[in-house]
Amino acid sequence: MISKDCFFIVVDSTLICWDFQAHKQYEMSTAHAQRLMYLIENPGCVDQACAIDQALISAGVVKVDQESTEAWGWDVLSRIYHFGTKNIPLEDVPVDETAWAKLYLEHCESLWQKQVPLERQHSGAESGIPLPSRTCEGELEKVLLRRSTVREFLDFPLRLESLAKILQYTLGFVDERELPESCGLPDAFRKRRCSPSGGGLNSTEGYVLANNVDGLDKGLYYYEAASNRLLLKSVDIPQLGALLSGQHFANNLPVGVFFTSRFDKLWWKYEHSRAYRNALLEVGHVAQTFQLMSTSLGLGTWLTGALCEKEIEPLLKLENAHEQVLFFVGCGYASGEATPESLRELAR
Ligand SMILES: Cc1cc2nc3c(=O)[nH]c(=O)nc-3n(C[C@H](O)[C@H](O)[C@H](O)COP(=O)(O)O)c2cc1C
């Protein structure tokens, strides 16, 4: 059987076999490509004594064991992108904050070697229409201006009431859409949040990492929006940095939420891979609401998409493979610093 996790593409006159689950690429010789074509048409003819078959098996392109038949409801484009960008193997995962700061500084220094993308040039010929300058009159404007990403948190607990408020306004349901009975929309899909939702499906879910919350044991909880409850999923939680690609400056974040998307809900309504964008965009909207609500409560916020899914997923105890973790946003009392002390010290 040929692996469902490989695609083939021509790059610089060479046929490349790209195993997007294993994050490996192989150049295919003519002999390997011809043999593979033969095995595609004759799947029962794999010969383990043949050197080419052995190479194809050891690369995982040809499977001798039964392949898992994990469902995917969109076409293959989004499957390649989703799994091809998940569980990225990192050469150097920082083991502590100092190691992270060193690696990050090296990364910044390597960036300065490259041409910086040009800003859009103003054309003198275009006079443009000047707009009135920004005003800051309402509460919303003040919160929008105060929101910023911080990377230094204080060892100060969050109140359970604050967490509840953030969750209710981020993921909780606020009311129901008025639609005629005849439209046949299931009741579950009438619910509305404070953020827009692709197709009104509310496919975004949240798993709360409680690290330092007054009145709540440390652990990872599912926020059940319909009942406004936290359901305990895991108690032994590794340091946050180890789950988030070595960003150890976030280890003392009092609270964070892992946002997942229920792809199966989106599959039900939209067949094309384009709906995968909706999953990402919806999480982005919800994440912004989380940040604005947290900011309005005087908290600092931090966010990342650099997830180590293999480590995170077992803690979330996801009930089916069609729910996938996509993003993390945290909040807490903070110094207001965008740069952690470890990095400031190294830069000095
Ligand atoms: C999609 C997305 C991913 C991000 N990932 C990270 C991250 O991995 N680590 C981090 O420290 N900040 C991350 N950030 C925060 C950005 O660095 C930050 O928003 C940016 O520097 C602008 O600063 P501001 O949020 O204070 O306006 C991310 C932001 C977005 C929108």
The ligand as a Gaussian input file, in Angstrom:
#p B3LYP/6-31G(d) Opt

LIG

0 1
 C       -0.380000      34.706000      14.752000
 C        0.573000      35.269000      15.779000
 C        1.585000      34.470000      16.277000
 C        2.460000      34.957000      17.245000
 N        3.426000      34.128000      17.754000
 C        4.241000      34.593000      18.730000
 C        5.207000      33.727000      19.331000
 O        5.346000      32.572000      18.967000
 N        5.960000      34.221000      20.345000
 C        5.852000      35.508000      20.783000
 O        6.562000      35.879000      21.712000
 N        4.957000      36.362000      20.211000
 C        4.144000      35.937000      19.215000
 N        3.210000      36.761000      18.665000
 C        3.109000      38.157000      19.140000
 C        3.755000      39.134000      18.178000
 O        5.153000      39.043000      18.255000
 C        3.268000      40.548000      18.520000
 O        1.879000      40.609000      18.342000
 C        3.960000      41.594000      17.637000
 O        5.304000      41.708000      17.957000
 C        3.287000      42.974000      17.755000
 O        3.321000      43.443000      19.087000
 P        1.993000      43.837000      19.884000
 O        1.135000      42.599000      19.980000
 O        2.459000      44.290000      21.243000
 O        1.290000      44.898000      19.137000
 C        2.335000      36.292000      17.704000
 C        1.305000      37.094000      17.178000
 C        0.432000      36.592000      16.245000
 C       -0.676000      37.473000      15.718000

